Amino acid sequence: MSSVIFDPDAQAEFLSAVQYYEHCQSGLGHRFRLVVESAIQNVVENPFQYRVLHKPFRRCLLLKFPYGIIYSIEPDHIRIIAVAHTKRKPGYWLNRVKDTKDTEDNSLA
C-alpha cells in the first residue's frame, strides 16, 4: 500500500502550519514539512504501528512538533484525515469523516 489521500481540510491545515512555522523562523516551515512527510512515509510502511485514537482512526505523533497525523487504513490507500495540533480542539476532525469514495486524491502540494 503506497497511496496516500489527503482530506482537503487536512491538506489546508498542513499547508497553514508550514506557513505559520516559516513565518516564526526562516526554514522552520521547511523542517515541519520534512517531519510530516517522514511521518507519513512511516505510516505507509507500517500503518498498524500507531495507536487507535477513535476507531478506525489512528494517530502518528510527530517528533519535535506538537502535531499528530490522524489517518485511516483503507483497503487500497491511507487516508489522512487531519494534521492536528495536539493541544487544540481535540476531536475537531471527527466531522470530516465521510465516505472515502467521495474524497478526491490530494497530494502535499
Backbone bond lengths (Angstrom), bond angles and torsions (degrees), N, CA, C in turn:
res aa  C-N    CA-C-N  psi(-1)  N-CA   C-N-CA  omega(-1)  CA-C   N-CA-C  phi
1 M - - - 1.456 - - 1.529 108.03 -
2 S 1.308 116.85 115.56 1.463 118.76 -178.61 1.530 113.21 -127.74
3 S 1.308 117.25 -2.91 1.446 120.44 -177.62 1.527 110.82 -86.63
4 V 1.332 115.54 136.84 1.459 121.97 177.39 1.523 107.91 -124.57
5 I 1.331 116.24 130.34 1.457 121.50 176.43 1.524 107.81 -118.27
6 F 1.329 115.46 126.37 1.460 122.34 178.76 1.523 110.01 -94.04
7 D 1.323 116.78 131.07 1.455 120.40 166.33 1.533 106.10 -61.09
8 P 1.319 119.52 138.64 1.471 120.35 -178.83 1.532 113.42 -55.60
9 D 1.327 117.69 -37.12 1.470 120.07 177.69 1.526 111.59 -68.23
10 A 1.325 116.91 -35.88 1.469 120.75 177.69 1.525 110.05 -65.48
11 Q 1.314 116.02 -41.01 1.462 120.06 178.44 1.526 110.40 -64.01
12 A 1.334 116.64 -42.33 1.467 120.66 -179.86 1.525 111.06 -64.64
13 E 1.336 118.05 -42.48 1.464 118.96 -179.55 1.521 111.37 -70.16
14 F 1.316 117.41 -32.68 1.463 121.32 175.42 1.527 110.05 -62.29
15 L 1.319 116.82 -50.25 1.466 120.58 -178.97 1.527 111.36 -65.24
16 S 1.319 117.12 -35.35 1.461 121.36 176.57 1.532 111.01 -64.10
17 A 1.316 116.92 -41.46 1.464 120.67 178.40 1.529 110.99 -66.61
18 V 1.334 117.25 -37.96 1.468 120.50 176.37 1.527 109.40 -59.64
19 Q 1.324 116.31 -47.15 1.473 120.57 179.66 1.523 111.32 -63.16
20 Y 1.330 117.16 -42.48 1.460 121.26 179.72 1.528 110.43 -59.31
21 Y 1.320 117.26 -50.23 1.463 120.39 -178.43 1.527 111.68 -65.45
22 E 1.325 116.61 -35.70 1.468 119.60 178.54 1.523 110.12 -67.24
23 H 1.326 116.98 -35.65 1.466 121.71 177.25 1.543 110.71 -66.80
24 C 1.326 115.62 -36.66 1.476 120.51 179.56 1.521 111.81 -66.40
25 Q 1.329 115.51 -41.97 1.464 120.58 -178.15 1.524 109.07 -157.65
26 S 1.295 116.36 130.15 1.460 120.77 179.79 1.530 110.31 -57.40
27 G 1.314 115.88 128.00 1.458 121.80 179.22 1.526 113.91 93.00
28 L 1.331 117.46 -18.22 1.468 120.17 -178.59 1.525 111.45 -69.43
29 G 1.319 116.93 -36.60 1.466 120.12 176.52 1.519 111.40 -62.17
30 H 1.320 115.69 -40.21 1.470 120.44 177.60 1.531 110.16 -63.80
31 R 1.330 116.73 -42.29 1.471 120.50 178.59 1.529 110.72 -62.96
32 F 1.336 116.59 -41.27 1.466 120.44 177.26 1.526 110.09 -60.42
33 R 1.317 116.34 -45.77 1.466 121.18 179.63 1.529 110.99 -58.11
34 L 1.335 116.84 -44.14 1.468 120.47 179.83 1.526 111.72 -64.15
35 V 1.330 116.89 -39.50 1.465 120.79 178.69 1.528 110.11 -64.91
36 V 1.331 117.24 -42.60 1.469 120.73 178.14 1.525 110.27 -63.62
37 E 1.321 117.38 -46.37 1.469 120.77 -179.89 1.525 110.97 -60.99
38 S 1.329 116.99 -40.21 1.460 121.19 178.08 1.525 111.00 -65.05
39 A 1.326 116.82 -42.63 1.465 120.93 178.77 1.529 110.57 -62.80
40 I 1.318 116.61 -42.31 1.464 119.82 179.05 1.524 110.41 -63.91
41 Q 1.316 116.89 -39.44 1.473 119.71 176.72 1.522 110.79 -62.28
42 N 1.342 116.97 -40.33 1.466 120.50 176.72 1.519 111.11 -62.67
43 V 1.325 116.94 -39.80 1.466 121.35 178.16 1.524 109.95 -63.46
44 V 1.321 116.84 -43.88 1.466 120.77 179.88 1.527 110.58 -62.21
45 E 1.323 116.53 -41.34 1.466 120.63 -177.56 1.527 112.94 -72.26
46 N 1.322 117.30 -32.15 1.461 120.78 -178.72 1.530 110.30 -148.41
47 P 1.322 117.75 73.68 1.462 121.19 -172.70 1.527 114.95 -64.30
48 F 1.327 118.16 -24.56 1.462 120.76 -178.11 1.527 112.90 -86.89
49 Q 1.313 116.62 0.16 1.463 121.97 -178.37 1.532 112.60 -68.04
50 Y 1.311 117.77 -29.31 1.461 122.12 -171.94 1.524 111.38 -97.52
51 R 1.327 115.24 151.31 1.463 120.30 -172.78 1.524 112.54 -71.80
52 V 1.314 114.26 151.18 1.458 121.50 175.31 1.522 107.36 -74.46
53 L 1.317 115.43 128.10 1.457 121.54 -179.73 1.533 109.40 -94.40
54 H 1.308 116.65 -58.82 1.463 125.51 171.85 1.517 104.51 -137.41
55 K 1.314 116.72 112.60 1.456 120.41 -175.55 1.520 110.82 -51.29
56 P 1.312 120.46 129.04 1.454 130.73 8.21 1.536 113.67 -96.96
57 F 1.311 118.23 20.38 1.459 121.11 -173.02 1.523 112.03 -92.74
58 R 1.314 114.55 141.74 1.458 122.58 -179.62 1.523 109.23 -119.17
59 R 1.349 115.67 162.26 1.462 119.84 -179.64 1.521 110.04 -132.10
60 C 1.309 114.75 129.94 1.462 123.54 173.28 1.526 106.57 -108.07
61 L 1.333 116.64 113.99 1.461 120.36 179.03 1.521 110.17 -78.63
62 L 1.329 115.54 141.64 1.459 120.75 179.59 1.524 111.05 -84.19
63 L 1.304 115.21 149.14 1.461 120.73 173.35 1.524 108.73 -82.59
64 K 1.317 117.23 134.94 1.461 125.02 173.64 1.523 116.22 72.55
65 F 1.322 118.15 -3.03 1.465 121.80 177.44 1.527 108.25 -133.63
66 P 1.330 118.25 144.39 1.474 120.67 -177.24 1.534 112.68 -83.12
67 Y 1.301 116.33 56.52 1.464 122.47 -177.99 1.520 110.38 -132.09
68 G 1.312 114.85 156.83 1.446 121.79 173.43 1.514 109.92 -133.21
69 I 1.312 115.73 147.86 1.463 122.19 174.97 1.533 106.08 -94.26
70 I 1.319 116.64 116.34 1.464 121.81 177.92 1.526 106.68 -97.34
71 Y 1.330 116.29 127.11 1.463 119.28 -174.49 1.520 110.95 -147.37
72 S 1.323 114.38 164.05 1.458 121.32 171.48 1.520 108.20 -124.89
73 I 1.303 114.26 152.63 1.462 121.13 179.16 1.528 106.84 -99.49
74 E 1.304 115.36 111.68 1.463 121.92 179.31 1.531 108.18 -99.67
75 P 1.332 118.12 165.97 1.471 119.55 -177.57 1.531 114.31 -56.51
76 D 1.337 117.28 -35.63 1.462 118.87 -175.23 1.526 114.08 -124.72
77 H 1.338 117.83 8.95 1.460 119.89 179.51 1.524 110.88 -165.80
78 I 1.322 114.57 169.22 1.460 123.03 171.01 1.523 106.10 -100.72
79 R 1.317 116.88 131.25 1.468 121.16 179.29 1.524 108.75 -108.55
80 I 1.329 116.59 116.13 1.459 122.49 178.09 1.531 107.55 -84.08
81 I 1.327 115.81 116.92 1.457 122.04 -178.28 1.524 110.77 -90.11
82 A 1.347 116.62 -36.94 1.468 120.27 -176.55 1.520 110.65 -158.17
83 V 1.314 114.50 150.57 1.459 123.42 164.97 1.523 102.32 -112.34
84 A 1.332 115.07 89.28 1.457 122.06 -164.09 1.522 113.05 -103.06
85 H 1.329 115.45 132.31 1.463 121.39 172.31 1.528 107.05 -66.95
86 T 1.319 117.00 132.85 1.465 120.56 -173.61 1.524 113.91 -76.40
87 K 1.333 117.98 -11.68 1.462 120.76 -178.07 1.520 114.04 -109.87
88 R 1.324 116.78 7.61 1.468 120.63 -177.49 1.519 111.82 -125.76
89 K 1.294 116.63 134.27 1.470 124.28 170.50 1.534 114.26 38.65
90 P 1.313 118.72 67.57 1.466 119.06 179.80 1.535 111.48 -57.76
91 G 1.310 115.73 136.81 1.459 120.96 176.56 1.514 116.08 78.28
92 Y 1.346 117.97 3.86 1.470 120.06 -178.81 1.521 112.03 -58.08
93 W 1.305 116.69 -27.39 1.462 122.64 -174.96 1.530 112.58 -77.45
94 L 1.328 117.89 -10.95 1.467 119.63 -177.55 1.527 113.03 -59.90
95 N 1.343 116.83 -27.07 1.475 118.92 178.94 1.525 112.31 -73.92
96 R 1.310 118.04 -5.30 1.471 121.69 178.41 1.513 112.59 -84.74
97 V 1.303 116.77 -11.27 1.456 121.15 -173.89 1.521 109.56 -69.59
98 K 1.315 114.52 115.62 1.463 122.36 179.33 1.516 107.63 -137.34
99 D 1.280 115.98 177.27 1.456 120.97 175.66 1.525 108.88 -61.64
100 T 1.298 116.70 126.76 1.463 122.51 -178.11 1.524 111.97 -57.12
101 K 1.294 118.11 -30.56 1.467 120.91 -179.10 1.517 112.18 -65.47
102 D 1.336 117.55 -22.55 1.454 121.00 179.77 1.523 112.95 -82.40
103 T 1.324 117.29 -9.07 1.459 121.46 -175.56 1.521 110.27 -88.00
104 E 1.315 115.55 131.81 1.463 120.31 177.81 1.517 109.79 -83.51
105 D 1.333 115.97 154.93 1.457 121.53 178.40 1.528 108.88 -74.61
106 N 1.335 116.15 115.89 1.460 121.77 -179.57 1.517 109.12 -122.82
107 S 1.316 116.42 138.92 1.461 120.74 177.74 1.519 109.01 -101.19
108 L 1.333 115.70 -178.20 1.458 120.69 179.72 1.513 112.16 -69.86
109 A 1.287 118.43 -13.05 1.478 125.56 178.13 1.495 114.06 69.26
